[in-house]
Amino acid sequence: MPLHAELHRHLGGAIVPRIFWRFLIRHNHPLAKQYPDYEDFEAFYTRPHTSLTDYLDLHTLVESVQNRQTLPYFVSKLVRGAYIFESITYLELRHTPFYRTDPSLDIPARLGRMQEVVELIAEAGAMPDYPLLMRQILCMHSRLPYEVNRAIVDLAIRLPQYVCGIDLAGPDALYQDNLHEFIEIFRYARDAGIKTTGHLYETGSGCHPELLPYLCRIGHGIQIPLRYPELLPGLAERGQCLEVCPTTYLKTGTLRTLDDLRLVFERCEAEGVDIAICTDNAGLHNVRLSWEYENLLTQDIIDFRRILACQDAAFRHAFAWPHSRPPRELLASLA
């Protein structure tokens, strides 16, 4: 019985290594020639990085082959695996639709193709044999100009049947110069009734308290309990949830070990701030959602009580979960 909600997974990082490698082989991609053996490709694809910016370069690689012709293939494989192998019943899949349009076109033409991208992903994710509930979060990007990011929010407003929220992604070192633009866009989205999240307080360069009041959830946010615990009461008062993605912090070099997360869970629990455990980029990590829980448990970062609390929090803070209670409580009521 699928019982997990996944609130933070990127389409660009969700494709597991073997599926992506087989795709590259079939399409004679240059990487297939560089890595003709799967084991070598997996080592390249899932390797640790020295910084978040370096890590995000792999997203660019995957995005370059995700287009209108190939999106149905990638999304269908992703949904099938999430349902069967990860017990996911609710999935918020995030992506930047602009980056799935034809880069040879000018900006107005690419903006006009973004709706098709969202519709293709929605259609490919609706699989009767694997009936998880999938909604999309559209990502603004720190490398994109204002007009594109604003158009991404307008697209979210137009397609509520497919899109449940917006996000701010990309290298967080680039946020500072455009903070006023991001605040304006987030305010615009909230006024239009759009749910919001954002990659914030993941690294030392992504700590911008000015953005916090405009977010329903916080993507990552681990630097708040680690370095700025005085902000936790404000998060609790606003009912904000942290989307914690454990393996990401090892892959980006943000944390040395998962032990560093123990304080995150302890301080958040003490201040009444919910945590949803997520994968972020399950394919790039080759770590599924259930493994994220198990890794935290077996390394004594959390116990079973906190596992259940995080599972329930994910459903409570989901942008489009249609029930008032998580599946575990619904099943218990039928017992």
N, C-alpha and C positions, 0 to 999 in steps of 0.2 A: 504494500500500500504506500504510494508516494505521500510523504509527509513533510517535505522540505519546501521552503520558499527561498528562492535565490534573488536577492535584490540588487546585486552588483556584479554583472557579467558583461564583458565587452564582446561584441561580435568579432572584432579584430583579433581577440586573444582567446576565443572560445573553441577554436577548431583543434582537436587533439592531433598530436604530431603525426601519427600514422595515416590518418585520413588526409591531412594536408600534404604529406609526402607523396601519397598515391596520386593525388590530384596533380601535383607538380610533374610526376613521372609521366602521366597520361598526356599532359599538355606540353611536354618537352621544354619545361621551364629551365632557364639557366641554372637554377639551384639544384635541379635534378641531376644535371651533369656534374655539378660541383660535389654533390653528396649522393652518389648512386647507391650507397648502402644505407639502409634505414637507421642503423645504430649511430652512424656518424651524423646523420641529419638530426636525430633526436637530441644528441649531445649539443649540436649547434643551436637548435630551436629552443631548448629548455635551459640553456646555460645561465648562470648568475651574471649580473651586470654591476657596474661600479656606480651607476647613478640612475635616477628615474628617467632622465632625458635619453640616455643610452638605451635603456630598457624599452622605451616607447618607440624606438626605431623599428622594432619588430612589428609593431602595429602597422606601420607604413608599408612594410613588406606584404603583410596579409591583405591590407586594404587594396593594394595595387592589383590583386587578382579577384577581388570581390566586386562584381559588376552585375548589370541586369541579366546577363546570360548565366552567371555562376551562382548568384545569391540563392536561388531555390535549392541547389545542391548542398551548399554549406549549411543553410538554415535547417533543412530537413534532417541532415545528419546530426546536427546539434540538438534539436528537439528530441529526436529518437533516443540519443544517448542520455540526455538529461532525465528523461522519463524512466527508461529501463534501468540504467546503471547508477543513477544518483538519487532516485526516489523523489524527484522534484515535481511538485504538483502546481507550483506557481513560479513563473519566471519573468523577470524584468530584464529584457535584453537591450543593452544600450549601444549606440553607434552614432557616428556623424554622417548623416545621409549625403552631405556634400561630397565627401570623400569616396562615395560609391558611384558618383557620376563620371562621365567621360571627361578626363582632364584636358582633352584637346579643344573642348568648347569654351566659349567665354563665360564669364560669371553669370550674366542673366540667363543664359541657356542652361547652365548647370543648376541654377536655382529652380528653373522650371522642371527639371527632371527629378528633383528630390522626392516629390510626392510618389512617383512611380516606385522609387526605392522602398519607401515605407510600405506601400501596398504589396510589393513583391515579397517582402519579408513576412508580412502578416499572412499572406496566402500560403506561403511555404511552411509557416509554423502551425497552421491549422491542420493537424493530422489526426483523423478519427481513431486510428489504432494507438496513438500516444497522446491522450487527451489532457495534456497539461494546459493550464491557462497562461498564455504568453501575451505580454504587452511590451511596448517599446518605450525606451527613454531616449530622447534625441539629445545628442551632446553638442553643445557649443564647444568651440576649441580655441585655445589660447593663441594659436597661430593664424586663425582666420580673422578677416576684417569684420568690423561692426555690422556691415550690411548683410553679410552671410549669417552671422550669429543671430541677428534679429529675424532674418527669414526663417531660420530653424525654429525659433519660438512661434512664429506665425503659423508654420506648418503643424506644430503640435496643437495649436489652438483649433486648426481646421479639421484635424483627424482624431477626435477624442475616442473613436471606436477602436483605434489601433495604438494610440500614444497615451501613456499615463503620466508623463512628466518630462522635464528637461534636466540637463546636467551641464556642468562646466568641466571640461577635461583638457588634456594636453600638458606640456611642461609647465609646472607651477611657477617656475622662475620667471615666466613671462607675464604673470598676472598683474604685477605691480603697476606697470605703465598704463594699463587699461582698466584699472579698478572702477573708475567712474562709469565706464561703459557697461561693465558687468553688473554693477549695482542697478543702473537704469534698466537693463534688460530683465534682470531678476524681478525688479519691482513691477515692470510691465507684465511679466508672466504671472506673478501672484495676483495682480489686479484682474487678470483674465481668468483666474481660477485654476491655473496650471500648477501642479505639484512640482517642487524643486529639490534638487540635490546638487552637490558640487564636490569636486576633488579638492579638499581643503585640509590643512593641518596633517598632511601625509608626511611631508618632509619639513625640514627646517626653513626652506625657502617658500613654503606654501601656507604660511601662517598669517591670515588676514582677517582680523576680527570684524572688520567693516562688512564682510559678506555674510557673517553668521546669521543676522536677523532675517535674511531673505531665504533661508534654506529650511525645508521641511525635514530633510535628513542630511547627514554630513558624510560624504564619501571618504572613508578612512578615518580621519580625525584623531589619530592616535597620539599626535603631539599635544593635544589638549590635556588628557590625563597625565601624560608623561612630563610635560614642560610648563603647561599653563593650567593647573588644576583649579585655579580660581575662576575659570570660565565654566566649570561644570554646573554650578547651580543655575546659571542662565540657560544652559542647554536643557536641564531638567524642567525649568519653568516653561520653556517653549515647547516641551514635549519632543525634542529632537533625538534622533537615534543615530548612533555611529555604525557605519557599514565597514566592519573590520575584516580585512582580507589577509590572513596571516602569512601565507606563502609569498605574497607579493613583497613584503618587507625584507624577506631574505633574498629574493631575486634582484631587488633594486639596491641592496646594500644599505637600506634605511635602518635595519636592525641586524645585530650580529646573530642572535638566537631567538627562538620563540619565548625563551624565559623573560625577555623584556616586556612581553605582553601581559605577564601576570599582574603587574601594577596597573595596567590599563583596565583589566576586568575588575580588580579590587576597588579602584577609585571610582569607577563608573557605578558599580553596585552601591557603594557607600553613599553616592550623591543622587541615586535614583535615575541614572541615565541608561537607557536601553542600548544593547549591542545586538546587531544582526551579523552573524558570521557568514561571509561570502567568499567567492573564489576570485573575483576580479577577472582573471585570465586563465581559466582552467586548462586550456590547451597549451599555452606557453609554459605553464608550470607542470603539466601532466599530473595534476592533483585535482581530484573531484571534490565536490562539496562534502560528502560524507567523510572523506579523508581529512579535510580541514578540521572537522569536529574530532575525529579520532586522534589526529596528531596533537591537538591541544589537550585532549584527555590523557593520552599515554605519557605525555611529558609534564603532567601535573600542573598545567596552566589553568585548567578549569576542571570541575567535577561534573557528575551526571546532573546534579541540580541546576547548574549553570547551563548545561547543554539544553535542557528543556526550556529554561528561561530564554535563551537566545533563539531557539526554534520558534517559540511562541511570539517573541518580539518581532521576528521577521514578518510574520503574518499581520500582526497589529499595525506595523508601520508600512506595509505594502500599499502602494498607491492605488491598486485596482482589485485587491482581494474582495470578492463580493459578499463574504460572510462576516458576521460580527465576532466570530470565534475561530481559532485555528483548527485544523483537522483533528488534532489529538483530542481536543475538548469535544468536538462534534461526535467523534467515535465513542468517547467515554459516555456521552449522554445517551447513546443507543444501547449501551451494555446492560 
